[in-house]
């Protein structure tokens, strides 16, 4: 029997609201999307870079601290690039998104 194999979809940063709090920071969660049927596939975040007013602020782990947003203004957009590994592989990949800064 033959099966047609497909590539996994590109991982994405989960943030349904599209916002990040300047006073609280936010979490970085990378997954393959709500429509992906295999829930055991994990995308652990290795590092991230937050771009605030053109300045790159690097970080590790899954939390963006509020200090990383101190130069952002409420209502502005910040850009996030997250490096992750798809579980079962050693390959480092990146995905990105933008957030609107809220108080």
Biopython code that builds the backbone (N, CA, C, O; Angstrom):
import numpy as np
from Bio.PDB.StructureBuilder import StructureBuilder

atoms = [
    (1, "UNK", "N", (0.838, -1.167, 0.000)),
    (1, "UNK", "CA", (0.000, 0.000, 0.000)),
    (1, "UNK", "C", (0.891, 1.242, 0.000)),
    (1, "UNK", "O", (1.899, 1.274, 0.706)),
    (2, "UNK", "N", (0.544, 2.240, -0.764)),
    (2, "UNK", "CA", (1.316, 3.472, -0.820)),
    (2, "UNK", "C", (0.543, 4.603, -0.155)),
    (2, "UNK", "O", (-0.680, 4.700, -0.253)),
    (3, "UNK", "N", (1.304, 5.451, 0.524)),
    (3, "UNK", "CA", (0.716, 6.616, 1.183)),
    (3, "UNK", "C", (1.411, 7.864, 0.666)),
    (3, "UNK", "O", (2.618, 7.874, 0.427)),
    (4, "UNK", "N", (0.643, 8.885, 0.505)),
    (4, "UNK", "CA", (1.200, 10.159, 0.090)),
    (4, "UNK", "C", (1.530, 10.952, 1.355)),
    (4, "UNK", "O", (0.647, 11.244, 2.162)),
    (5, "UNK", "N", (2.802, 11.295, 1.520)),
    (5, "UNK", "CA", (3.230, 12.050, 2.691)),
    (5, "UNK", "C", (3.261, 13.531, 2.368)),
    (5, "UNK", "O", (3.679, 13.935, 1.283)),
    (6, "UNK", "N", (2.818, 14.327, 3.311)),
    (6, "UNK", "CA", (2.834, 15.769, 3.151)),
    (6, "UNK", "C", (3.743, 16.383, 4.196)),
    (6, "UNK", "O", (3.952, 15.811, 5.266)),
    (7, "UNK", "N", (4.280, 17.547, 3.882)),
    (7, "UNK", "CA", (5.078, 18.301, 4.844)),
    (7, "UNK", "C", (4.166, 18.815, 5.958)),
    (7, "UNK", "O", (2.979, 19.058, 5.738)),
    (8, "UNK", "N", (4.731, 18.978, 7.149)),
    (8, "UNK", "CA", (3.983, 19.645, 8.208)),
    (8, "UNK", "C", (3.748, 21.088, 7.786)),
    (8, "UNK", "O", (4.565, 21.661, 7.065)),
    (9, "UNK", "N", (2.650, 21.677, 8.221)),
    (9, "UNK", "CA", (2.445, 23.098, 7.915)),
    (9, "UNK", "C", (3.468, 23.946, 8.667)),
    (9, "UNK", "O", (4.064, 23.495, 9.645)),
    (10, "UNK", "N", (3.662, 25.170, 8.204)),
    (10, "UNK", "CA", (4.583, 26.070, 8.890)),
    (10, "UNK", "C", (4.024, 26.385, 10.271)),
    (10, "UNK", "O", (2.838, 26.675, 10.431)),
    (11, "UNK", "N", (4.889, 26.322, 11.247)),
    (11, "UNK", "CA", (4.477, 26.631, 12.613)),
    (11, "UNK", "C", (4.153, 28.119, 12.720)),
    (11, "UNK", "O", (4.628, 28.936, 11.931)),
    (12, "UNK", "N", (3.338, 28.445, 13.707)),
    (12, "UNK", "CA", (2.943, 29.827, 13.905)),
    (12, "UNK", "C", (2.971, 30.173, 15.384)),
    (12, "UNK", "O", (2.872, 29.301, 16.247)),
    (13, "UNK", "N", (3.106, 31.450, 15.656)),
    (13, "UNK", "CA", (3.068, 31.933, 17.026)),
    (13, "UNK", "C", (1.606, 32.133, 17.395)),
    (13, "UNK", "O", (0.875, 32.838, 16.699)),
    (14, "UNK", "N", (1.184, 31.514, 18.485)),
    (14, "UNK", "CA", (-0.212, 31.609, 18.912)),
    (14, "UNK", "C", (-0.427, 32.878, 19.719)),
    (14, "UNK", "O", (0.259, 33.121, 20.711)),
    (15, "UNK", "N", (-1.375, 33.674, 19.289)),
    (15, "UNK", "CA", (-1.819, 34.845, 20.032)),
    (15, "UNK", "C", (-3.109, 35.302, 19.384)),
    (15, "UNK", "O", (-3.101, 36.132, 18.475)),
    (16, "UNK", "N", (-4.203, 34.763, 19.851)),
    (16, "UNK", "CA", (-5.505, 35.042, 19.241)),
    (16, "UNK", "C", (-5.873, 36.524, 19.296)),
    (16, "UNK", "O", (-6.537, 37.032, 18.393)),
    (17, "UNK", "N", (-5.445, 37.218, 20.348)),
    (17, "UNK", "CA", (-5.825, 38.623, 20.496)),
    (17, "UNK", "C", (-4.997, 39.540, 19.603)),
    (17, "UNK", "O", (-5.445, 40.631, 19.250)),
    (18, "UNK", "N", (-3.789, 39.105, 19.233)),
    (18, "UNK", "CA", (-2.917, 39.946, 18.419)),
    (18, "UNK", "C", (-2.302, 41.099, 19.189)),
    (18, "UNK", "O", (-1.784, 42.045, 18.596)),
    (19, "UNK", "N", (-2.358, 41.020, 20.519)),
    (19, "UNK", "CA", (-1.828, 42.100, 21.354)),
    (19, "UNK", "C", (-0.795, 41.577, 22.339)),
    (19, "UNK", "O", (-0.713, 40.377, 22.602)),
    (20, "UNK", "N", (-0.002, 42.508, 22.882)),
    (20, "UNK", "CA", (0.933, 42.189, 23.955)),
    (20, "UNK", "C", (0.880, 43.338, 24.953)),
    (20, "UNK", "O", (0.836, 44.503, 24.559)),
    (21, "UNK", "N", (0.884, 43.019, 26.227)),
    (21, "UNK", "CA", (0.750, 44.020, 27.274)),
    (21, "UNK", "C", (2.108, 44.628, 27.626)),
    (21, "UNK", "O", (3.054, 43.909, 27.946)),
    (22, "UNK", "N", (2.192, 45.948, 27.565)),
    (22, "UNK", "CA", (3.429, 46.649, 27.911)),
    (22, "UNK", "C", (3.750, 46.464, 29.397)),
    (22, "UNK", "O", (4.922, 46.395, 29.765)),
    (23, "UNK", "N", (2.747, 46.384, 30.238)),
    (23, "UNK", "CA", (2.966, 46.268, 31.681)),
    (23, "UNK", "C", (3.195, 44.832, 32.154)),
    (23, "UNK", "O", (3.791, 44.617, 33.209)),
    (24, "UNK", "N", (2.725, 43.848, 31.380)),
    (24, "UNK", "CA", (2.827, 42.447, 31.806)),
    (24, "UNK", "C", (3.735, 41.600, 30.921)),
    (24, "UNK", "O", (4.197, 40.544, 31.353)),
    (25, "UNK", "N", (4.001, 42.041, 29.693)),
    (25, "UNK", "CA", (4.743, 41.209, 28.755)),
    (25, "UNK", "C", (3.813, 40.183, 28.137)),
    (25, "UNK", "O", (2.606, 40.409, 28.043)),
    (26, "UNK", "N", (4.366, 39.066, 27.719)),
    (26, "UNK", "CA", (3.532, 38.042, 27.111)),
    (26, "UNK", "C", (4.266, 36.731, 26.935)),
    (26, "UNK", "O", (5.471, 36.646, 27.169)),
    (27, "UNK", "N", (3.542, 35.717, 26.527)),
    (27, "UNK", "CA", (4.094, 34.388, 26.312)),
    (27, "UNK", "C", (4.349, 34.150, 24.833)),
    (27, "UNK", "O", (3.650, 34.687, 23.973)),
    (28, "UNK", "N", (5.361, 33.335, 24.549)),
    (28, "UNK", "CA", (5.652, 32.912, 23.180)),
    (28, "UNK", "C", (5.312, 31.430, 23.096)),
    (28, "UNK", "O", (5.990, 30.595, 23.696)),
    (29, "UNK", "N", (4.269, 31.112, 22.354)),
    (29, "UNK", "CA", (3.851, 29.732, 22.158)),
    (29, "UNK", "C", (3.811, 29.471, 20.657)),
    (29, "UNK", "O", (3.111, 30.160, 19.915)),
    (30, "UNK", "N", (4.562, 28.479, 20.223)),
    (30, "UNK", "CA", (4.612, 28.132, 18.804)),
    (30, "UNK", "C", (3.958, 26.766, 18.624)),
    (30, "UNK", "O", (4.268, 25.818, 19.346)),
    (31, "UNK", "N", (3.045, 26.675, 17.648)),
    (31, "UNK", "CA", (2.414, 25.386, 17.341)),
    (31, "UNK", "C", (2.083, 25.330, 15.853)),
    (31, "UNK", "O", (2.364, 26.268, 15.107)),
    (32, "UNK", "N", (1.494, 24.243, 15.441)),
    (32, "UNK", "CA", (1.182, 24.054, 14.030)),
    (32, "UNK", "C", (-0.227, 24.516, 13.670)),
    (32, "UNK", "O", (-0.695, 24.272, 12.558)),
    (33, "UNK", "N", (-0.892, 25.168, 14.586)),
    (33, "UNK", "CA", (-2.215, 25.723, 14.309)),
    (33, "UNK", "C", (-3.342, 24.852, 14.826)),
    (33, "UNK", "O", (-3.183, 23.646, 15.011)),
    (34, "UNK", "N", (-4.462, 25.474, 15.052)),
    (34, "UNK", "CA", (-5.627, 24.770, 15.606)),
    (34, "UNK", "C", (-6.163, 23.687, 14.674)),
    (34, "UNK", "O", (-6.743, 22.708, 15.144)),
    (35, "UNK", "N", (-5.984, 23.841, 13.386)),
    (35, "UNK", "CA", (-6.511, 22.875, 12.432)),
    (35, "UNK", "C", (-5.642, 21.653, 12.222)),
    (35, "UNK", "O", (-6.021, 20.741, 11.487)),
    (36, "UNK", "N", (-4.463, 21.621, 12.866)),
    (36, "UNK", "CA", (-3.570, 20.478, 12.691)),
    (36, "UNK", "C", (-4.033, 19.342, 13.595)),
    (36, "UNK", "O", (-4.160, 19.541, 14.803)),
    (37, "UNK", "N", (-4.290, 18.149, 13.044)),
    (37, "UNK", "CA", (-4.950, 17.089, 13.810)),
    (37, "UNK", "C", (-4.079, 16.312, 14.798)),
    (37, "UNK", "O", (-4.617, 15.575, 15.625)),
    (38, "UNK", "N", (-2.770, 16.450, 14.741)),
    (38, "UNK", "CA", (-1.904, 15.662, 15.636)),
    (38, "UNK", "C", (-1.471, 16.551, 16.794)),
    (38, "UNK", "O", (-0.624, 17.429, 16.630)),
    (39, "UNK", "N", (-2.054, 16.321, 17.960)),
    (39, "UNK", "CA", (-1.814, 17.196, 19.109)),
    (39, "UNK", "C", (-0.492, 16.918, 19.819)),
    (39, "UNK", "O", (-0.075, 17.718, 20.657)),
    (40, "UNK", "N", (0.172, 15.822, 19.512)),
    (40, "UNK", "CA", (1.422, 15.492, 20.197)),
    (40, "UNK", "C", (2.637, 16.186, 19.578)),
    (40, "UNK", "O", (3.736, 16.095, 20.125)),
    (41, "UNK", "N", (2.463, 16.867, 18.467)),
    (41, "UNK", "CA", (3.571, 17.577, 17.844)),
    (41, "UNK", "C", (3.817, 18.861, 18.628)),
    (41, "UNK", "O", (2.917, 19.686, 18.787)),
    (42, "UNK", "N", (5.032, 19.019, 19.111)),
    (42, "UNK", "CA", (5.392, 20.186, 19.912)),
    (42, "UNK", "C", (6.447, 21.008, 19.178)),
    (42, "UNK", "O", (7.232, 20.480, 18.391)),
    (43, "UNK", "N", (6.449, 22.296, 19.450)),
    (43, "UNK", "CA", (7.413, 23.222, 18.852)),
    (43, "UNK", "C", (8.026, 24.063, 19.969)),
    (43, "UNK", "O", (7.671, 25.231, 20.123)),
    (44, "UNK", "N", (8.937, 23.490, 20.749)),
    (44, "UNK", "CA", (9.516, 24.252, 21.851)),
    (44, "UNK", "C", (10.331, 25.452, 21.351)),
    (44, "UNK", "O", (11.138, 25.338, 20.428)),
    (45, "UNK", "N", (10.096, 26.595, 21.984)),
    (45, "UNK", "CA", (10.795, 27.827, 21.625)),
    (45, "UNK", "C", (12.203, 27.787, 22.214)),
    (45, "UNK", "O", (12.378, 27.534, 23.405)),
    (46, "UNK", "N", (13.194, 28.038, 21.377)),
    (46, "UNK", "CA", (14.600, 28.069, 21.798)),
    (46, "UNK", "C", (15.005, 29.502, 22.144)),
    (46, "UNK", "O", (15.636, 29.747, 23.173)),
    (47, "UNK", "N", (14.637, 30.435, 21.282)),
    (47, "UNK", "CA", (14.962, 31.840, 21.511)),
    (47, "UNK", "C", (13.994, 32.708, 20.715)),
    (47, "UNK", "O", (13.232, 32.210, 19.886)),
    (48, "UNK", "N", (14.034, 33.995, 20.974)),
    (48, "UNK", "CA", (13.187, 34.932, 20.251)),
    (48, "UNK", "C", (13.891, 36.274, 20.150)),
    (48, "UNK", "O", (14.800, 36.576, 20.923)),
    (49, "UNK", "N", (13.458, 37.070, 19.187)),
    (49, "UNK", "CA", (13.925, 38.442, 19.050)),
    (49, "UNK", "C", (12.704, 39.323, 18.855)),
    (49, "UNK", "O", (11.897, 39.102, 17.952)),
    (50, "UNK", "N", (12.584, 40.315, 19.706)),
    (50, "UNK", "CA", (11.489, 41.270, 19.633)),
    (50, "UNK", "C", (12.038, 42.569, 19.047)),
    (50, "UNK", "O", (13.040, 43.097, 19.529)),
    (51, "UNK", "N", (11.394, 43.074, 18.025)),
    (51, "UNK", "CA", (11.816, 44.321, 17.390)),
    (51, "UNK", "C", (10.881, 45.439, 17.832)),
    (51, "UNK", "O", (9.696, 45.450, 17.501)),
    (52, "UNK", "N", (11.445, 46.384, 18.593)),
    (52, "UNK", "CA", (10.696, 47.514, 19.114)),
    (52, "UNK", "C", (11.324, 48.783, 18.546)),
    (52, "UNK", "O", (12.481, 49.089, 18.833)),
    (53, "UNK", "N", (10.570, 49.513, 17.751)),
    (53, "UNK", "CA", (11.071, 50.755, 17.136)),
    (53, "UNK", "C", (12.396, 50.532, 16.410)),
    (53, "UNK", "O", (13.284, 51.382, 16.457)),
    (54, "UNK", "N", (12.524, 49.388, 15.741)),
    (54, "UNK", "CA", (13.730, 49.093, 14.973)),
    (54, "UNK", "C", (14.877, 48.517, 15.776)),
    (54, "UNK", "O", (15.911, 48.172, 15.204)),
    (55, "UNK", "N", (14.722, 48.403, 17.085)),
    (55, "UNK", "CA", (15.766, 47.848, 17.947)),
    (55, "UNK", "C", (15.470, 46.378, 18.228)),
    (55, "UNK", "O", (14.361, 46.025, 18.630)),
    (56, "UNK", "N", (16.473, 45.525, 18.013)),
    (56, "UNK", "CA", (16.319, 44.087, 18.271)),
    (56, "UNK", "C", (16.604, 43.796, 19.737)),
    (56, "UNK", "O", (17.654, 44.161, 20.264)),
    (57, "UNK", "N", (15.652, 43.133, 20.387)),
    (57, "UNK", "CA", (15.801, 42.741, 21.793)),
    (57, "UNK", "C", (15.730, 41.217, 21.850)),
    (57, "UNK", "O", (14.654, 40.643, 21.685)),
    (58, "UNK", "N", (16.875, 40.552, 22.083)),
    (58, "UNK", "CA", (16.874, 39.085, 22.101)),
    (58, "UNK", "C", (16.428, 38.534, 23.447)),
    (58, "UNK", "O", (16.548, 39.190, 24.481)),
    (59, "UNK", "N", (15.909, 37.304, 23.406)),
    (59, "UNK", "CA", (15.516, 36.635, 24.635)),
    (59, "UNK", "C", (15.455, 35.136, 24.433)),
    (59, "UNK", "O", (15.536, 34.643, 23.308)),
    (60, "UNK", "N", (15.311, 34.414, 25.541)),
    (60, "UNK", "CA", (15.169, 32.962, 25.498)),
    (60, "UNK", "C", (13.957, 32.565, 26.318)),
    (60, "UNK", "O", (13.445, 33.348, 27.118)),
    (61, "UNK", "N", (13.506, 31.342, 26.108)),
    (61, "UNK", "CA", (12.359, 30.847, 26.860)),
    (61, "UNK", "C", (11.049, 31.274, 26.234)),
    (61, "UNK", "O", (11.007, 31.736, 25.094)),
    (62, "UNK", "N", (9.989, 31.115, 26.990)),
    (62, "UNK", "CA", (8.654, 31.363, 26.452)),
    (62, "UNK", "C", (8.010, 32.650, 26.972)),
    (62, "UNK", "O", (6.850, 32.923, 26.662)),
    (63, "UNK", "N", (8.732, 33.429, 27.743)),
    (63, "UNK", "CA", (8.161, 34.652, 28.309)),
    (63, "UNK", "C", (8.876, 35.879, 27.763)),
    (63, "UNK", "O", (10.105, 35.950, 27.771)),
    (64, "UNK", "N", (8.095, 36.842, 27.290)),
    (64, "UNK", "CA", (8.636, 38.145, 26.921)),
    (64, "UNK", "C", (8.381, 39.057, 28.121)),
    (64, "UNK", "O", (7.227, 39.356, 28.427)),
    (65, "UNK", "N", (9.427, 39.500, 28.798)),
    (65, "UNK", "CA", (9.218, 40.331, 29.983)),
    (65, "UNK", "C", (8.764, 41.741, 29.606)),
    (65, "UNK", "O", (9.027, 42.215, 28.501)),
    (66, "UNK", "N", (8.088, 42.392, 30.526)),
    (66, "UNK", "CA", (7.619, 43.751, 30.270)),
    (66, "UNK", "C", (8.788, 44.703, 30.002)),
    (66, "UNK", "O", (8.630, 45.686, 29.277)),
    (67, "UNK", "N", (9.949, 44.420, 30.576)),
    (67, "UNK", "CA", (11.132, 45.271, 30.357)),
    (67, "UNK", "C", (11.522, 45.332, 28.883)),
    (67, "UNK", "O", (12.090, 46.328, 28.434)),
    (68, "UNK", "N", (11.223, 44.283, 28.132)),
    (68, "UNK", "CA", (11.536, 44.271, 26.697)),
    (68, "UNK", "C", (10.657, 45.247, 25.928)),
    (68, "UNK", "O", (10.975, 45.621, 24.799)),
    (69, "UNK", "N", (9.558, 45.656, 26.535)),
    (69, "UNK", "CA", (8.602, 46.547, 25.875)),
    (69, "UNK", "C", (8.660, 47.974, 26.402)),
    (69, "UNK", "O", (7.803, 48.788, 26.058)),
    (70, "UNK", "N", (9.653, 48.295, 27.232)),
    (70, "UNK", "CA", (9.674, 49.611, 27.882)),
    (70, "UNK", "C", (9.762, 50.764, 26.898)),
    (70, "UNK", "O", (9.272, 51.853, 27.195)),
    (71, "UNK", "N", (10.379, 50.559, 25.720)),
    (71, "UNK", "CA", (10.493, 51.637, 24.733)),
    (71, "UNK", "C", (9.350, 51.633, 23.711)),
    (71, "UNK", "O", (9.302, 52.484, 22.824)),
    (72, "UNK", "N", (8.444, 50.683, 23.841)),
    (72, "UNK", "CA", (7.288, 50.625, 22.938)),
    (72, "UNK", "C", (6.225, 51.599, 23.426)),
    (72, "UNK", "O", (6.097, 51.837, 24.627)),
    (73, "UNK", "N", (5.471, 52.153, 22.503)),
    (73, "UNK", "CA", (4.379, 53.035, 22.885)),
    (73, "UNK", "C", (3.055, 52.296, 22.703)),
    (73, "UNK", "O", (2.909, 51.468, 21.804)),
    (74, "UNK", "N", (2.107, 52.606, 23.563)),
    (74, "UNK", "CA", (0.785, 51.978, 23.467)),
    (74, "UNK", "C", (0.190, 52.257, 22.093)),
    (74, "UNK", "O", (0.213, 53.391, 21.615)),
    (75, "UNK", "N", (-0.337, 51.224, 21.471)),
    (75, "UNK", "CA", (-0.932, 51.345, 20.151)),
    (75, "UNK", "C", (0.037, 51.063, 19.010)),
    (75, "UNK", "O", (-0.387, 50.896, 17.866)),
    (76, "UNK", "N", (1.340, 51.008, 19.309)),
    (76, "UNK", "CA", (2.327, 50.726, 18.257)),
    (76, "UNK", "C", (2.401, 49.222, 17.989)),
    (76, "UNK", "O", (1.853, 48.416, 18.742)),
    (77, "UNK", "N", (3.082, 48.863, 16.915)),
    (77, "UNK", "CA", (3.284, 47.452, 16.566)),
    (77, "UNK", "C", (4.717, 47.057, 16.898)),
    (77, "UNK", "O", (5.653, 47.828, 16.683)),
    (78, "UNK", "N", (4.874, 45.858, 17.421)),
    (78, "UNK", "CA", (6.194, 45.256, 17.609)),
    (78, "UNK", "C", (6.215, 43.966, 16.801)),
    (78, "UNK", "O", (5.172, 43.359, 16.561)),
    (79, "UNK", "N", (7.391, 43.557, 16.389)),
    (79, "UNK", "CA", (7.559, 42.396, 15.526)),
    (79, "UNK", "C", (8.344, 41.336, 16.288)),
    (79, "UNK", "O", (9.367, 41.649, 16.898)),
    (80, "UNK", "N", (7.883, 40.087, 16.262)),
    (80, "UNK", "CA", (8.525, 38.997, 16.993)),
    (80, "UNK", "C", (8.945, 37.896, 16.038)),
    (80, "UNK", "O", (8.156, 37.441, 15.210)),
    (81, "UNK", "N", (10.209, 37.468, 16.162)),
    (81, "UNK", "CA", (10.717, 36.306, 15.437)),
    (81, "UNK", "C", (11.090, 35.267, 16.496)),
    (81, "UNK", "O", (11.896, 35.545, 17.383)),
    (82, "UNK", "N", (10.511, 34.082, 16.404)),
    (82, "UNK", "CA", (10.786, 33.013, 17.367)),
    (82, "UNK", "C", (11.504, 31.859, 16.673)),
    (82, "UNK", "O", (11.089, 31.410, 15.605)),
    (83, "UNK", "N", (12.585, 31.387, 17.290)),
    (83, "UNK", "CA", (13.299, 30.200, 16.808)),
    (83, "UNK", "C", (12.808, 29.012, 17.622)),
    (83, "UNK", "O", (12.740, 29.081, 18.849)),
    (84, "UNK", "N", (12.468, 27.929, 16.945)),
    (84, "UNK", "CA", (11.911, 26.753, 17.620)),
    (84, "UNK", "C", (12.452, 25.483, 16.976)),
    (84, "UNK", "O", (13.016, 25.509, 15.883)),
    (85, "UNK", "N", (12.268, 24.382, 17.674)),
    (85, "UNK", "CA", (12.597, 23.056, 17.132)),
    (85, "UNK", "C", (11.320, 22.239, 17.100)),
    (85, "UNK", "O", (10.580, 22.186, 18.083)),
    (86, "UNK", "N", (11.070, 21.612, 15.985)),
    (86, "UNK", "CA", (9.944, 20.696, 15.875)),
    (86, "UNK", "C", (10.366, 19.419, 16.587)),
    (86, "UNK", "O", (11.416, 18.861, 16.271)),
    (87, "UNK", "N", (9.558, 18.936, 17.558)),
    (87, "UNK", "CA", (10.011, 17.770, 18.316)),
    (87, "UNK", "C", (10.270, 16.585, 17.391)),
    (87, "UNK", "O", (9.538, 16.353, 16.428)),
    (88, "UNK", "N", (11.321, 15.850, 17.704)),
    (88, "UNK", "CA", (11.716, 14.722, 16.874)),
    (88, "UNK", "C", (12.740, 15.099, 15.818)),
    (88, "UNK", "O", (13.268, 14.234, 15.119)),
    (89, "UNK", "N", (13.019, 16.386, 15.703)),
    (89, "UNK", "CA", (14.031, 16.835, 14.743)),
    (89, "UNK", "C", (15.019, 17.730, 15.477)),
    (89, "UNK", "O", (14.709, 18.270, 16.539)),
    (90, "UNK", "N", (16.175, 17.879, 14.923)),
    (90, "UNK", "CA", (17.160, 18.780, 15.505)),
    (90, "UNK", "C", (17.229, 20.093, 14.761)),
    (90, "UNK", "O", (18.073, 20.940, 15.053)),
    (91, "UNK", "N", (16.329, 20.261, 13.789)),
    (91, "UNK", "CA", (16.379, 21.443, 12.943)),
    (91, "UNK", "C", (15.799, 22.657, 13.649)),
    (91, "UNK", "O", (14.706, 22.600, 14.213)),
    (92, "UNK", "N", (16.540, 23.749, 13.612)),
    (92, "UNK", "CA", (16.071, 25.009, 14.153)),
    (92, "UNK", "C", (15.355, 25.762, 13.042)),
    (92, "UNK", "O", (15.899, 25.941, 11.952)),
    (93, "UNK", "N", (14.136, 26.203, 13.324)),
    (93, "UNK", "CA", (13.330, 26.936, 12.343)),
    (93, "UNK", "C", (12.849, 28.229, 12.971)),
    (93, "UNK", "O", (12.917, 28.401, 14.188)),
    (94, "UNK", "N", (12.362, 29.137, 12.137)),
    (94, "UNK", "CA", (11.856, 30.407, 12.640)),
    (94, "UNK", "C", (10.444, 30.672, 12.134)),
    (94, "UNK", "O", (10.057, 30.224, 11.054)),
    (95, "UNK", "N", (9.693, 31.403, 12.931)),
    (95, "UNK", "CA", (8.380, 31.890, 12.543)),
    (95, "UNK", "C", (8.235, 33.295, 13.116)),
    (95, "UNK", "O", (8.955, 33.664, 14.044)),
    (96, "UNK", "N", (7.328, 34.065, 12.579)),
    (96, "UNK", "CA", (7.229, 35.454, 13.009)),
    (96, "UNK", "C", (5.783, 35.927, 13.051)),
    (96, "UNK", "O", (4.886, 35.335, 12.451)),
    (97, "UNK", "N", (5.595, 37.018, 13.784)),
    (97, "UNK", "CA", (4.288, 37.666, 13.873)),
    (97, "UNK", "C", (4.482, 39.094, 14.379)),
    (97, "UNK", "O", (5.588, 39.485, 14.751)),
    (98, "UNK", "N", (3.421, 39.849, 14.388)),
    (98, "UNK", "CA", (3.462, 41.183, 14.984)),
    (98, "UNK", "C", (2.364, 41.289, 16.034)),
    (98, "UNK", "O", (1.361, 40.578, 15.978)),
    (99, "UNK", "N", (2.572, 42.189, 16.992)),
    (99, "UNK", "CA", (1.612, 42.417, 18.057)),
    (99, "UNK", "C", (1.347, 43.910, 18.172)),
    (99, "UNK", "O", (2.226, 44.732, 17.915)),
    (100, "UNK", "N", (0.134, 44.245, 18.557)),
    (100, "UNK", "CA", (-0.187, 45.628, 18.910)),
    (100, "UNK", "C", (0.067, 45.767, 20.415)),
    (100, "UNK", "O", (-0.376, 44.933, 21.204)),
    (101, "UNK", "N", (0.777, 46.815, 20.799)),
    (101, "UNK", "CA", (1.102, 47.043, 22.213)),
    (101, "UNK", "C", (-0.090, 47.686, 22.906)),
    (101, "UNK", "O", (-0.645, 48.680, 22.438)),
    (102, "UNK", "N", (-0.473, 47.088, 24.043)),
    (102, "UNK", "CA", (-1.549, 47.641, 24.875)),
    (102, "UNK", "C", (-0.974, 47.927, 26.263)),
    (102, "UNK", "O", (0.083, 47.402, 26.614)),
    (103, "UNK", "N", (-1.663, 48.758, 27.056)),
    (103, "UNK", "CA", (-1.121, 49.126, 28.392)),
    (103, "UNK", "C", (-0.827, 47.967, 29.319)),
    (103, "UNK", "O", (-0.377, 48.176, 30.446)),
]
sb = StructureBuilder()
sb.init_structure("model")
sb.init_model(0)
sb.init_chain("A")
sb.init_seg("    ")
for serial, (resi, resn, name, xyz) in enumerate(atoms, 1):
    if name == "N":
        sb.init_residue(resn, " ", resi, " ")
    sb.init_atom(name, np.array(xyz, "f"), 0.0, 1.0, " ", f" {name:<3s}", serial, name[0])
structure = sb.get_structure()
